[in-house]
Amino acid sequence: MKLPVRYLLPGMVLVSPIFSNNKQLLLGRGTILTTKLISSLKKYGIIVADVNILGKEFAQQKNEIDYGVSLNAVNIVEELVKGGGSVDYKSILCTVDSIIEEILEGKAIIGNLTNLCSVDMYTFAHCVDVCILAIAAGALLNYDRKKLLILGIGSLLHDIGKIKVPQSILNKPDKLTPEEFEEMKRHSCYGYKMAKGIYDITALSKEIILNHHEKYDGSGYPHGLKGERISDMAAICSVADVYNAITTDRIYRKALPPHEAYEMIMAAGDLMFKNDIAMAFLKLIKPYPVGSAVTLSNGYKGIIIDLKEELIFRPVIKIIETEEIIDLKNHHNLVITGLLNHEEVQKLALQ
């Protein structure tokens, strides 16, 4: 489960590695946290860590997308943004192709890179997260490799225009003024203009950058496109962008838990997003990921230790109070009633 660093305790086990601002590995997966290590994470400005409070035997080793591939993609986006649009197209192509290879090999998508990096890396990591999610959704929609490349490149670069938006607006903790919001909305046009300067990027990839904030009902921007006037690729990037943004803590709001984000996207079919694209995307999402701490309708608390793809709302849970392991598919009278908050998780870890 992802916990803010201030709630970490000695003995918790890292499920995912943690990297510094310059993308150096700070702590590897499987590290048992100590007081000294937790202090170091605070010193490096790390916001969130993905941990397991049950011990190493429950810190599952997934065949997941290689973090080296993800971090290389972060480097590419950072280089492009900080260089004002100057980057070798071949490096973009190779980076996206490596992500496609990982996904087509069946590697699992685990969490958000944005949640595991320090705050200064947010925009770059967000672009990579959206790229990974969009490619995975495209694969579910049976896109061939050429289409996945087009989709991946557009999605990787979808937010590069934010380099033109003042940091005071991007990181403002309060509600934006109408004027500030209008400036924020220009980032898609800024990014489109930057992408036009990279000759080899296809028109379809550039369209993703321009239209990733258009909505199916016509309420989006920059041009208020509606329905089928929005390409499926731009729509895929849009839903991936929204999901990653709302499930990541930001300075101006707390992240939604995955099950709430799942329901929001499901309800937004043919409103914010084309319905068949929203439904395909939801196949990627785990409403209650492994490691989530939950409460059950019988009052017991537990940690989710396994998921069945066909029954994502009926996971396998270890009950904290009794240490019993139950499979909800066999307990029809039990349902998950909510997630534990960070303070409750911390108390469980102390028991």
Secondary structure, DSSP 8 states (H G I E B T S, - for coil): -EEEGGG--TT-EESS-EE-TT--EEE-TT-B--HHHHHHHHHTT--EEEEESS-GGGS----B--HHHHHHHHHHHHHHHHTTS---HHHHHHHHHHHHHHHHTT-B--S-HHHHS-GGGHHHHHHHHHHHHHHHHHHHTT--HHHHHHHHHHHHTTTGGGGGS-HHHHT-SS---HHHHHHHHTHHHHHHHHHHTSTTS-HHHHHHHHHTT--TTS--SSS---GGGS-HHHHHHHHHHHHHHHTS-BTTB----HHHHHHHHHHTBTTTB-HHHHHHHHTT--SS-TT-EEEETTS-EEEEEEEETTEEEEEEEEETTT--EEEGGG-TT--EEEE--HHHHHHHHH-
